[in-house]
């Protein structure tokens, strides 16, 4: 089995070797720019990992893995436009560096390129793999739309939130693992199980991200504390608080949600106090553990050697932070 770090380096090298025409520059330079920002390359590495787990040749899966990475960055480019985000991975976003029209059109080319790269599989697998890629791509778009809808809704429920993050975040992990396993020679039943493993792991990972935003150490994780609170993002913590809160606590939460001007630290402290009073951190950790267990349950059913399953267990465990 190849190490995860080696698979990530393989993707980095493949991204570096992508070549684009010099003309028109405003179409292709933004693509090179966003892909050069780096990142963990986790999604394409998962595709390669799944291929390797089922005994496939990782080299045969590099271009489809690259398709996942290009597609993922396409979604980031368009998300940044919709969110009016000034920075991505500490660098100026594409629509700020160029303009919105350039970012939209460059993103469109990235989506097309994703399909061109994904077509580099055996002909006998092409229809199956493109259908998985199609379902993954549509799911991400649906998830993004729901995420935007939630911004203007005050009645979002936890099950809706879980559905949204499954689409926006988890299906890409599941889709990457499913495609990689099929390229590696997996039976469709096992491919579906490894996708189930990936989706539930993705849900656990997102719930952990909600927790880290409020309770994570900025020195340890390099994130602004309470960023989700400041922006009124509908997270598990906020939705569970609104579900459990008494009338006074609901009024306090809504006061901060509706406030147009406020001190960031004061808002984060006030909302976090309510979270603590309602013990929503415990509820979030329980939900996170529930989805992690679902992931491991799916893993147990996959027809793989025990040492290969152990590799996936260690990978999943490495994603789950034990201390904030």
C-alpha angles and dihedrals in degrees: 000000000000118000118252091239090056091052091050090051090050089056092046090054092047091050090050090052094054109114127205132188116264091227130096087025096190090059100048106028093067090055093052089045098055094041090051091059089084120208129177095296085217098150097053090040088057090054090053091044092054091049090051093047092059094047099260128143107264091206089064090057100049097094095047088047089051087053089059091050094048091047092049092052090047088058090048092051092052093040089056090055092050092046094043086231114180096196138039118186089345094306132102111274120246096250090052095045093046115003139278095266092053091049093050094049095043089050090052090055090050091055090051091046089052089060092046090053093045090055090069093096133099112291091238090060098040100093094045094048095044090051090054090047090049093051091047093050094048091047092055091051091049090049092051091050092051090048089055091045090054091058091072098035126090096187102063113145128210094248089055090050092050090049090051096050090045088059100037099042116005102049091063091057091047093044093050092051092046094051092046093049092051091050086050092055103262122158113248092250091057091043089056091048093051088049088052089050090052096047095050091044088051091053091050090048093052092049088051088052089054089054095046091053090063105024104025122109110249089213092053100041103025094231133127109254112243098007090144091050092050092051095042091238113179100241131163089259095054095043093047090049092053088049095051102032125110121231094272093049092048089051090050093049092048091049090059094041091053096042113114096190124035145136108264096218093047092051094047091048094048095047093043089053089058090047089053094047090053093042091229090154088068091048091050092048090050091051091046091052091048092058092043089055090049088054092052091046090056090046092055091059096053116107097236135122112272093245090057091051089049089055090056091045091054091047092051091046091052090059094053110083114215098193129038 
